[in-house]
Amino acid sequence: MMRRLKCDLSPQLTTCLKLADSIRPDCCVVRNRIPYDAQCFMRDISRDLNKLYKRHEKTFVKSKRIMELAMPMHPKCRFVPKCACPFKKTIEIIPADLPSNTRTEQLALPTVRRLLYRREHAIKIGDKIGESILNRWLRSSYLSLYSRLGNMQPLKKPQKKKKSTPKEKKRQAAYIEKLSKAKVPLEPPSWSPQTPERKGEYSMRRLKKLARPKVFELVEKPSWELTPGMKAYKATDRIKTMAEPVSRPDVHTNDEPEKVSPTALKYKPSARIKEMATPLAKNEATLAGDLKEDPFSISPNALKYKPSSRIKELAEPKEFENTHIRENPFAISPAALKAKASPRLIELAKPKGSA
């Protein structure tokens, strides 16, 4: 048998959650106490609740295994009454709505074009409530970030056209009368000797003008002459200084190349430089290997060497055939004997000055 809690309002439990004054803590002040006579309503409430339980049981398929699994392992009441005295702040009731996101809300808004079409339809059918709702949505859609990025402009009242003045009406009538007249066809151009007769031909006057050679004016430079002004010319000091060659001192040349600098005379070499300056010591054993009695003598191994066929082939000098020299350089080729000279060659073969 499952143990029941005090907060379980089952049909079998006919008493309410009533705490005695001796059990209730002193900090909890009871305001608007429920009268004890109100317990008479609990029987009616429990009866209606019993009907709901029975209706609820009929909606499910009764299976022993399912009912066993449906039983909670640790049965607890959904609401455990606690004393509100330890809480310093007042308890604020907040509706359990989902947290809203600005971007999601703005993306969920319908487009302005669709809302305008729906509002126009609502105005036609006379739906005032729908028009007010659509106006509210239009305001939100206009002020959304995506409408501002799309440069959606709010609606403006259409401006009434001004009535045209009699002067403007007269001008408009004259313009309409001008447009109503039929167009006069253009006359074909008359033919003249200067103009081309057919398509593709050119004017002879134009061709003659283009055929004239271009006139170039040769500009000859006058010959240089010594004028009297040049003879009596006196150069200024500035021109004289500019005419003098620039003298640049040669820094790289040394006046006394054999002279030793005083710093080099006072220099004291270090131990490392002295060690590097000493010549290498050669022993007699090393000198005997370097020097030979007859440096031009052939080694016995070289005398016994037998060259291979490849080395013999490479040692032979190459024979070059001179194709530029013929056997009989003075012989005339048969093609030259059969050749016939052209009039141009005969003319060129004649000596200069001959008739």
C-alpha positions as MATLAB code, in Angstrom:
seq = 'MMRRLKCDLSPQLTTCLKLADSIRPDCCVVRNRIPYDAQCFMRDISRDLNKLYKRHEKTFVKSKRIMELAMPMHPKCRFVPKCACPFKKTIEIIPADLPSNTRTEQLALPTVRRLLYRREHAIKIGDKIGESILNRWLRSSYLSLYSRLGNMQPLKKPQKKKKSTPKEKKRQAAYIEKLSKAKVPLEPPSWSPQTPERKGEYSMRRLKKLARPKVFELVEKPSWELTPGMKAYKATDRIKTMAEPVSRPDVHTNDEPEKVSPTALKYKPSARIKEMATPLAKNEATLAGDLKEDPFSISPNALKYKPSSRIKELAEPKEFENTHIRENPFAISPAALKAKASPRLIELAKPKGSA';
ca = [
       0.000    0.000    0.000;
       1.455    3.337   -1.079;
       1.797    5.905    1.644;
      -0.175    9.075    1.040;
       1.055   12.562    1.679;
      -0.850   15.367    3.283;
      -0.972   17.378    0.065;
      -2.517   14.503   -1.934;
      -6.098   15.506   -2.781;
      -7.378   12.055   -3.593;
     -11.071   11.100   -3.218;
     -10.346    9.033   -0.130;
      -8.748   12.010    1.654;
     -11.555   14.210    2.936;
      -9.544   16.537    5.168;
      -7.734   19.622    3.972;
      -4.234   20.699    4.840;
      -5.123   22.071    8.207;
      -2.372   22.738   10.692;
      -3.104   23.214   14.338;
      -2.100   26.433   16.022;
       0.248   24.504   18.307;
       2.126   23.056   15.302;
       2.190   26.294   13.263;
       5.323   28.416   13.950;
       4.926   31.783   15.647;
       6.586   33.688   12.787;
       3.832   32.776   10.322;
       0.897   35.105   10.787;
      -2.365   33.717    9.442;
      -4.353   36.323    7.580;
      -7.860   35.772    6.264;
      -8.204   32.443    8.041;
     -10.408   29.881    6.298;
     -13.368   29.084    8.486;
     -13.698   25.527    9.729;
     -17.183   25.273    8.258;
     -15.624   25.283    4.774;
     -14.739   21.588    5.138;
     -18.212   20.694    3.960;
     -17.219   21.577    0.384;
     -14.427   19.011    0.342;
     -16.817   16.098   -0.175;
     -18.238   17.632   -3.341;
     -14.753   18.469   -4.612;
     -13.499   14.951   -3.885;
     -16.502   13.452   -5.678;
     -15.821   15.486   -8.832;
     -12.151   14.630   -8.591;
     -13.006   10.943   -8.375;
     -14.975   11.225  -11.623;
     -11.987   12.842  -13.298;
      -9.716   10.036  -12.096;
     -12.061    7.408  -13.524;
     -12.280    9.221  -16.854;
      -8.504    9.495  -16.900;
      -8.084    5.771  -16.260;
     -10.377    4.871  -19.146;
      -8.272    6.830  -21.646;
      -5.245    4.537  -21.125;
      -4.785    0.908  -22.127;
      -4.686   -1.044  -18.920;
      -1.531   -3.125  -18.778;
      -0.037   -4.494  -15.624;
       3.534   -3.809  -16.758;
       2.757   -0.256  -17.859;
       1.001    0.511  -14.601;
       3.978   -0.819  -12.647;
       6.357    1.340  -14.625;
       4.082    4.346  -14.140;
       4.365    4.114  -10.363;
       7.034    6.571   -9.090;
      10.028    5.113   -7.302;
      10.188    7.903   -4.743;
       6.736    9.437   -4.451;
       6.905   13.065   -3.489;
       4.426   15.846   -3.441;
       4.730   18.473   -6.160;
       4.426   21.274   -3.693;
       5.875   21.123   -0.203;
       4.566   23.997    1.930;
       7.386   26.057    3.407;
       7.364   28.995    5.699;
       7.988   32.265    3.831;
       9.572   34.001    6.815;
      13.251   33.173    5.982;
      12.916   34.971    2.626;
      13.990   38.607    2.953;
      12.516   39.853   -0.330;
       8.881   39.681   -1.230;
       7.882   36.857   -3.540;
       7.008   38.134   -7.012;
       4.832   36.015   -9.267;
       6.254   35.952  -12.815;
       4.396   34.231  -15.649;
       6.238   31.191  -16.967;
       6.719   32.523  -20.515;
       9.619   31.548  -22.702;
      12.475   34.075  -22.864;
      12.091   36.220  -25.957;
      14.921   36.966  -28.347;
      14.938   40.227  -30.270;
      16.478   38.774  -33.436;
      14.068   35.837  -33.470;
      11.079   38.127  -32.969;
      12.168   40.456  -35.770;
      12.781   37.551  -38.135;
       9.348   36.131  -37.309;
       7.571   39.358  -38.254;
       5.811   39.291  -41.647;
       7.154   41.462  -44.422;
       5.832   44.974  -44.872;
       4.559   44.277  -48.375;
       2.443   41.339  -47.218;
       1.052   43.282  -44.258;
       0.099   46.192  -46.506;
      -1.750   43.850  -48.837;
      -3.598   42.234  -45.913;
      -4.506   45.604  -44.431;
      -5.860   46.814  -47.768;
      -8.035   43.703  -47.923;
      -9.222   44.263  -44.320;
     -10.183   47.864  -45.146;
     -12.180   46.691  -48.167;
     -14.206   44.141  -46.213;
     -14.605   46.523  -43.251;
     -12.717   44.467  -40.647;
     -11.830   47.069  -38.014;
     -10.272   44.610  -35.534;
      -8.066   43.044  -38.198;
      -7.041   46.496  -39.376;
      -5.927   47.518  -35.882;
      -3.949   44.281  -35.456;
      -2.298   44.734  -38.844;
      -1.453   48.359  -38.005;
       0.303   47.179  -34.844;
       2.258   44.565  -36.799;
       3.133   47.125  -39.457;
       4.554   49.443  -36.818;
       6.718   46.639  -35.417;
       7.815   45.509  -38.878;
       8.764   49.050  -39.924;
      10.855   49.539  -36.783;
      12.649   46.182  -37.061;
      16.329   46.004  -37.869;
      15.800   44.172  -41.155;
      13.332   46.772  -42.444;
      15.818   49.510  -41.636;
      18.568   47.625  -43.460;
      16.214   47.212  -46.434;
      15.470   50.979  -46.322;
      11.736   50.419  -45.967;
      10.060   53.814  -45.823;
       6.816   54.356  -43.906;
       3.656   55.132  -45.784;
       2.815   58.700  -46.612;
      -0.477   60.253  -47.428;
      -0.843   60.849  -51.161;
      -0.588   64.504  -51.991;
      -3.563   66.037  -53.709;
      -2.850   67.325  -57.176;
      -3.202   71.036  -57.573;
      -5.720   72.286  -60.075;
      -4.068   73.594  -63.195;
      -4.442   77.284  -63.956;
      -6.053   78.557  -67.204;
      -2.603   79.460  -68.500;
      -1.323   75.899  -67.938;
      -4.468   74.450  -69.542;
      -3.949   76.631  -72.601;
      -0.301   75.557  -72.882;
      -1.244   71.888  -72.510;
      -3.920   72.182  -75.222;
      -1.403   73.773  -77.594;
       1.074   70.959  -76.904;
      -1.571   68.279  -77.562;
      -2.578   70.027  -80.786;
       1.051   70.062  -81.889;
       1.407   66.345  -81.179;
      -1.808   65.529  -83.050;
      -0.453   66.869  -86.354;
       0.885   64.285  -88.804;
       4.597   64.198  -89.440;
       5.794   65.605  -92.772;
       7.984   63.053  -94.610;
      11.490   64.232  -95.409;
      12.328   64.933  -99.043;
      15.094   62.801 -100.570;
      18.335   64.732 -101.126;
      18.938   65.982 -104.673;
      21.879   64.501 -106.575;
      24.920   66.652 -107.399;
      28.349   65.859 -108.881;
      29.942   66.434 -105.501;
      27.680   63.947 -103.696;
      27.911   60.191 -104.335;
      25.204   58.788 -106.602;
      25.086   55.320 -105.067;
      25.964   53.742 -101.812;
      29.627   52.789 -101.738;
      30.822   55.501 -104.163;
      32.935   58.460 -103.097;
      33.068   62.075 -104.153;
      35.779   62.892 -106.686;
      36.346   66.237 -105.047;
      37.125   64.497 -101.771;
      39.401   61.960 -103.456;
      41.385   64.679 -105.238;
      41.821   66.548 -101.996;
      43.111   63.424 -100.247;
      45.415   62.584 -103.190;
      47.381   65.803 -102.845;
      50.786   65.311 -101.204;
      51.374   66.807  -97.819;
      53.395   69.997  -97.764;
      56.233   69.952  -95.268;
      58.008   73.165  -94.405;
      61.700   72.582  -93.875;
      63.123   74.640  -91.054;
      66.797   75.243  -91.768;
      69.035   76.240  -88.931;
      70.984   79.419  -89.613;
      74.737   79.059  -89.891;
      76.735   80.179  -86.890;
      78.374   83.580  -87.284;
      80.538   85.627  -85.007;
      78.553   88.768  -84.382;
      80.032   92.100  -83.225;
      78.199   91.702  -79.926;
      80.041   88.441  -79.294;
      83.376   90.118  -79.982;
      82.797   92.841  -77.396;
      81.163   90.511  -74.817;
      82.616   90.492  -71.322;
      81.821   87.556  -69.065;
      80.568   88.235  -65.560;
      82.197   86.918  -62.401;
      79.408   84.367  -61.959;
      79.924   82.901  -65.430;
      83.676   82.779  -64.852;
      83.249   80.821  -61.613;
      80.810   78.443  -63.323;
      83.243   77.919  -66.228;
      86.063   76.809  -63.952;
      86.406   73.028  -63.516;
      85.443   71.547  -60.167;
      88.483   70.569  -58.132;
      87.859   67.531  -55.981;
      90.583   66.524  -53.516;
      91.752   62.928  -53.921;
      91.316   61.417  -50.503;
      92.501   57.938  -51.451;
      96.035   58.942  -52.481;
      98.633   58.989  -49.733;
     101.335   61.642  -49.846;
     103.897   59.420  -48.122;
     103.052   55.778  -48.919;
     106.183   54.390  -47.228;
     105.539   56.159  -43.935;
     104.315   53.971  -41.084;
     101.536   55.356  -38.937;
     102.422   56.101  -35.288;
      99.635   53.814  -34.030;
     101.176   50.876  -35.898;
     104.549   51.609  -34.306;
     103.033   51.594  -30.822;
     100.959   48.443  -31.443;
     101.635   45.452  -29.204;
     100.541   42.102  -30.691;
      98.649   39.638  -28.545;
      99.778   36.105  -27.716;
      97.358   34.650  -30.286;
      98.765   36.803  -33.110;
     102.321   35.877  -32.130;
     101.368   32.207  -32.209;
      99.804   32.565  -35.662;
     102.826   34.514  -36.962;
     105.327   31.741  -36.174;
     106.058   29.466  -39.192;
     105.049   25.810  -39.148;
     107.747   23.447  -37.904;
     108.609   20.684  -40.414;
     110.270   17.486  -39.273;
     112.782   15.457  -41.287;
     110.279   12.607  -41.602;
     107.723   14.824  -43.329;
     110.358   16.432  -45.561;
     111.560   13.035  -46.824;
     108.092   12.153  -48.139;
     107.565   15.490  -49.891;
     110.873   15.624  -51.753;
     111.737   13.082  -54.469;
     115.119   12.294  -55.984;
     113.792   12.337  -59.578;
     110.487   14.179  -59.769;
     110.106   13.451  -63.530;
     110.458    9.668  -63.248;
     107.470    7.444  -64.123;
     106.062    5.279  -61.393;
     106.381    1.477  -61.876;
     102.590    1.058  -61.557;
     102.049    3.399  -64.494;
     104.485    1.366  -66.604;
     102.638   -1.876  -65.851;
      99.177   -0.368  -66.591;
      97.194   -1.856  -69.483;
      94.620    0.531  -70.983;
      91.105   -0.709  -71.746;
      89.442   -0.635  -75.159;
      87.317    2.361  -74.124;
      90.393    4.400  -73.159;
      92.070    3.454  -76.452;
      88.959    4.570  -78.332;
      88.899    7.898  -76.491;
      92.647    8.409  -77.051;
      92.340    8.233  -80.838;
      91.983   11.679  -82.500;
      88.706   12.473  -84.246;
      88.648   12.792  -88.029;
      86.821   15.846  -89.325;
      85.637   15.926  -92.935;
      85.882   19.337  -94.551;
      82.768   19.633  -96.695;
      83.511   23.185  -97.812;
      86.433   22.263 -100.067;
      85.495   20.569 -103.350;
      87.689   18.154 -105.252;
      87.720   20.369 -108.367;
      86.954   23.902 -107.265;
      87.097   25.263 -110.841;
      84.524   22.818 -112.256;
      81.178   24.311 -113.376;
      78.038   22.579 -112.196;
      75.692   21.095 -114.841;
      72.810   23.238 -113.541;
      74.839   26.391 -114.208;
      75.582   25.221 -117.776;
      71.886   24.658 -118.501;
      70.758   27.965 -116.923;
      69.402   30.763 -119.115;
      70.070   34.349 -118.142;
      67.071   36.641 -117.702;
      66.929   40.090 -119.364;
      67.493   41.676 -115.961;
      70.708   39.668 -115.418;
      71.934   40.524 -118.927;
      71.282   44.190 -118.195;
      73.126   44.012 -114.881;
      76.058   42.146 -116.490;
      76.782   45.005 -118.870;
      79.576   47.328 -117.737;
      78.639   50.793 -116.619;
      78.675   53.469 -119.301;
      78.057   51.042 -122.184;
      75.140   51.840 -124.463;
];
